[in-house]
Amino acid sequence: MMTSSRILLSWSSGKDSAWSLQRLRETDAGEVVGLLTTFNAAADRVAMHAVRHALVEAQAAAARLPLWPVEIPSPCPNETYEARMREVIERARAAHITHIAFGDLFLDDIRAYRIKQLAGSGIEPLFPLWGSAADTPQLAREMLRGGLRAVLTCVDPRQMPEHFAGRQWNEALLVELPPAVDPCGERGEFHTFCHAGPMFDHAIAVQVGDAVTHDGFRFADVLPTSAISPST
């Protein structure tokens, strides 16, 4: 790939997005010029990950990259989502973006959907972490050895116990996961917020708050420590 490539990275706030940024920088795939994140407009949080907007801003600052926020309604009909994405693609073309990168790992239907979204736009998709389901245990260990730190913000109780919400994603947690759960949560078993790693200039100080169940998922609220009042 030419070094003149300008890459916009789809950014969920989780570990896979964060490691995609690290991989893109390590491999000199091109210049990553921004982080693209969709937010639930009503809650002002990342869709599904339920991460606060302020924390994603903190990630972008620590990564030294501008954030490209896209607000979507909740619930969001697919046609509305796709219309918002078309607007982003037009903006990206105007900014001379050549590629949009995604942190997908092995789900073929998701990859095909990404490719379809960009077809004919002049912008190519990138999948810096792409492999197979058999690769994710090694990928998880690579992330942890590389210094990535993340916390589980959302758990699907239909696939794993809800008490994992709010836990640190680390070696101990990987050992405790049910055998059918992908160690990277690629099938939607869980979602994360990455608060430290080599892709950031500094760690993001956070604390895990209350956990709630909503729409069948268990969510742990992650807060910036500056938003927490000292105990008296």
C-alpha positions as CSV (number, residue, x, y, z in Angstrom):
1,M,0.0,0.0,0.0
2,M,1.2,3.5,-0.8
3,T,2.3,5.5,2.2
4,S,0.1,8.4,0.9
5,S,-2.9,6.5,2.1
6,R,-5.2,8.4,4.4
7,I,-7.1,6.2,6.8
8,L,-10.2,6.9,8.8
9,L,-10.6,4.3,11.6
10,S,-14.0,3.1,12.7
11,W,-13.8,3.5,16.5
12,S,-16.1,1.7,18.9
13,S,-14.0,2.7,21.9
14,G,-13.1,-1.0,22.5
15,K,-10.0,-3.0,22.5
16,D,-10.3,-4.2,18.9
17,S,-10.5,-0.6,17.5
18,A,-7.6,0.4,19.7
19,W,-5.4,-2.5,18.6
20,S,-6.4,-1.8,15.0
21,L,-4.9,1.6,15.5
22,Q,-1.7,0.1,16.9
23,R,-1.5,-2.4,14.0
24,L,-2.0,0.3,11.4
25,R,0.8,2.4,12.9
26,E,3.2,-0.5,13.4
27,T,2.8,-1.7,9.8
28,D,3.0,1.8,8.2
29,A,-0.2,1.2,6.4
30,G,-0.7,4.9,5.8
31,E,-1.6,7.9,7.9
32,V,-4.5,7.4,10.3
33,V,-6.2,10.8,10.2
34,G,-9.3,10.3,12.4
35,L,-11.5,8.1,14.5
36,L,-15.1,7.6,13.4
37,T,-17.6,6.8,16.2
38,T,-21.4,6.5,16.2
39,F,-23.2,7.8,19.3
40,N,-26.7,7.1,20.5
41,A,-28.0,10.7,20.3
42,A,-30.4,10.3,23.2
43,A,-27.9,8.8,25.7
44,D,-24.8,10.5,24.3
45,R,-23.0,7.2,24.5
46,V,-21.4,4.8,22.0
47,A,-24.0,2.4,20.6
48,M,-23.9,-1.1,22.3
49,H,-20.7,-0.3,24.2
50,A,-22.6,2.4,26.2
51,V,-19.4,4.4,26.7
52,R,-19.7,8.0,27.6
53,H,-18.9,10.6,24.8
54,A,-16.4,12.3,27.1
55,L,-14.4,9.1,27.4
56,V,-14.2,8.7,23.6
57,E,-13.0,12.3,23.4
58,A,-10.3,11.4,26.0
59,Q,-9.3,8.4,23.9
60,A,-9.0,10.6,20.7
61,A,-6.9,13.1,22.6
62,A,-4.6,10.4,23.9
63,A,-4.3,8.9,20.4
64,R,-3.5,12.4,19.0
65,L,-6.4,12.1,16.5
66,P,-9.5,14.1,15.7
67,L,-12.8,12.4,16.5
68,W,-15.5,12.1,13.8
69,P,-18.7,11.7,15.8
70,V,-21.9,10.6,14.1
71,E,-25.1,10.8,16.1
72,I,-27.8,8.2,15.4
73,P,-31.3,8.0,16.9
74,S,-32.4,5.2,19.3
75,P,-33.9,3.0,18.0
76,C,-32.1,3.6,14.7
77,P,-33.8,2.1,11.5
78,N,-31.2,0.7,9.1
79,E,-32.1,3.2,6.4
80,T,-31.3,6.0,8.8
81,Y,-28.0,4.5,9.8
82,E,-27.0,3.9,6.2
83,A,-28.0,7.5,5.3
84,R,-25.7,8.8,8.1
85,M,-22.9,6.6,6.8
86,R,-23.3,7.9,3.3
87,E,-22.9,11.4,4.7
88,V,-19.7,10.4,6.4
89,I,-18.4,8.8,3.3
90,E,-19.0,12.0,1.3
91,R,-17.2,14.0,4.0
92,A,-14.4,11.5,4.0
93,R,-14.0,11.8,0.2
94,A,-13.9,15.6,0.5
95,A,-11.1,15.1,3.1
96,H,-9.2,12.9,0.6
97,I,-9.6,9.8,2.8
98,T,-8.5,6.8,0.8
99,H,-9.5,4.0,3.2
100,I,-11.8,3.3,6.2
101,A,-10.4,0.6,8.6
102,F,-12.5,-1.7,10.7
103,G,-11.6,-3.7,13.8
104,D,-13.5,-6.8,12.6
105,L,-11.9,-10.2,13.4
106,F,-13.6,-13.0,11.5
107,L,-17.3,-12.6,10.9
108,D,-17.7,-12.9,7.1
109,D,-21.2,-11.3,7.0
110,I,-20.0,-8.2,8.8
111,R,-17.0,-7.9,6.5
112,A,-19.3,-8.3,3.4
113,Y,-21.5,-5.5,4.7
114,R,-18.6,-3.1,5.2
115,I,-17.4,-3.8,1.7
116,K,-20.9,-3.2,0.3
117,Q,-21.2,0.1,2.2
118,L,-18.1,1.4,0.5
119,A,-18.6,-0.1,-3.0
120,G,-18.3,2.6,-5.7
121,S,-17.4,5.3,-3.2
122,G,-13.7,5.4,-4.2
123,I,-12.8,4.6,-0.6
124,E,-11.4,1.1,0.2
125,P,-12.1,-0.9,3.3
126,L,-9.2,-2.2,5.5
127,F,-9.3,-5.0,8.1
128,P,-6.0,-4.9,9.9
129,L,-6.9,-7.6,12.5
130,W,-8.7,-10.0,10.1
131,G,-8.2,-13.7,10.6
132,S,-10.2,-16.6,11.8
133,A,-12.0,-17.7,15.0
134,A,-9.0,-19.9,15.7
135,D,-6.7,-16.8,15.8
136,T,-8.4,-14.8,18.5
137,P,-6.8,-16.5,21.6
138,Q,-3.4,-15.6,20.2
139,L,-4.6,-12.1,19.3
140,A,-6.0,-11.6,22.8
141,R,-2.6,-12.5,24.3
142,E,-0.8,-10.3,21.8
143,M,-3.0,-7.3,22.9
144,L,-2.4,-8.0,26.6
145,R,1.4,-8.5,26.2
146,G,1.5,-5.2,24.2
147,G,0.1,-3.3,27.2
148,L,-3.6,-2.9,26.1
149,R,-5.9,-2.5,29.1
150,A,-9.7,-2.6,28.8
151,V,-12.8,-3.1,30.9
152,L,-16.0,-4.9,29.9
153,T,-18.8,-2.4,29.5
154,C,-21.5,-4.6,28.1
155,V,-22.3,-8.3,28.5
156,D,-24.9,-10.5,26.8
157,P,-26.3,-12.7,29.6
158,R,-27.5,-15.2,27.0
159,Q,-23.9,-16.0,26.1
160,M,-22.0,-15.5,29.4
161,P,-22.7,-14.6,33.1
162,E,-23.7,-11.0,33.6
163,H,-21.3,-10.6,36.5
164,F,-18.5,-10.2,34.0
165,A,-19.7,-6.6,33.3
166,G,-17.3,-4.2,34.8
167,R,-14.4,-6.6,35.0
168,Q,-11.0,-5.9,33.6
169,W,-10.3,-7.7,30.3
170,N,-7.1,-9.6,31.4
171,E,-5.5,-13.0,31.6
172,A,-7.5,-13.9,34.6
173,L,-10.8,-13.1,32.9
174,L,-9.8,-15.0,29.8
175,V,-9.3,-18.2,31.9
176,E,-12.7,-17.8,33.5
177,L,-14.7,-17.3,30.2
178,P,-17.1,-20.1,29.3
179,P,-15.6,-22.3,26.6
180,A,-18.0,-21.1,23.9
181,V,-17.2,-17.4,24.4
182,D,-14.7,-15.9,22.0
183,P,-11.9,-14.4,24.0
184,C,-12.3,-11.1,22.0
185,G,-16.1,-11.2,22.2
186,E,-16.4,-11.1,18.4
187,R,-19.8,-12.8,18.4
188,G,-21.2,-10.0,20.6
189,E,-20.7,-11.8,23.9
190,F,-19.2,-8.7,25.4
191,H,-18.0,-5.2,24.5
192,T,-15.1,-3.2,26.1
193,F,-13.7,0.2,26.7
194,C,-9.9,0.5,26.2
195,H,-8.3,2.8,28.8
196,A,-4.6,2.2,28.2
197,G,-2.2,0.8,25.6
198,P,0.7,1.7,23.3
199,M,-1.7,3.5,20.9
200,F,-2.3,6.2,23.6
201,D,0.1,8.9,24.9
202,H,-1.2,8.2,28.4
203,A,-3.6,6.0,30.2
204,I,-7.2,7.3,30.8
205,A,-8.1,7.2,34.5
206,V,-11.5,5.6,34.9
207,Q,-13.6,4.0,37.6
208,V,-16.4,1.4,37.1
209,G,-19.7,2.6,38.4
210,D,-23.1,1.0,38.7
211,A,-24.3,-1.9,36.5
212,V,-27.8,-2.0,35.0
213,T,-29.8,-4.3,32.8
214,H,-31.3,-2.7,29.7
215,D,-32.8,-4.3,26.6
216,G,-31.6,-7.7,27.8
217,F,-27.9,-6.7,28.2
218,R,-25.9,-6.0,31.3
219,F,-24.1,-2.6,31.2
220,A,-21.4,-1.4,33.5
221,D,-21.0,2.4,33.6
222,V,-17.4,3.5,33.2
223,L,-16.7,7.0,34.4
224,P,-13.7,9.3,34.1
225,T,-12.2,9.7,37.6
226,S,-12.6,13.5,37.3
227,A,-16.3,13.0,37.2
228,I,-16.3,11.2,40.6
229,S,-16.8,13.2,43.7
230,P,-14.3,12.3,46.5
231,S,-15.9,10.4,49.4
232,T,-16.4,12.2,52.6
